[in-house]
């Protein structure tokens, strides 16, 4: 039972991140994604071939693999901050360097994305200081960021599957 407002906040963030990354589970509320066999980022990515993940919609455009690496990179950055390892400089362009993947690289990318996600969720403090705007903003931004990229990937997949 949640007794503390910050505990309720963290549990809500964890639930929303779970919906975005793991998908909708029976008996859980659906806040922003569709229910179904392939709901959530991990379930969406697991059914894709490396070729599909590496195909841009437009010449020079981003790929699903690029979106997956961008999410992995951003979660790794979050984990670094949580360990007190703030980088001297953040280069967001670095998070988009992966464009294409082969079978091994695709499997590795999905495994590393899951690991970074699990680390974030596991290490969210149970009763954080909600008067800290950096924590609150970061937690909300993680949910929005995941939901945005899930949507972008799902839209890209819709177009790629029709091609």
Order of alpha helices (4+ residues) and beta strands (2+ residues): alpha-alpha-alpha-alpha-alpha-alpha
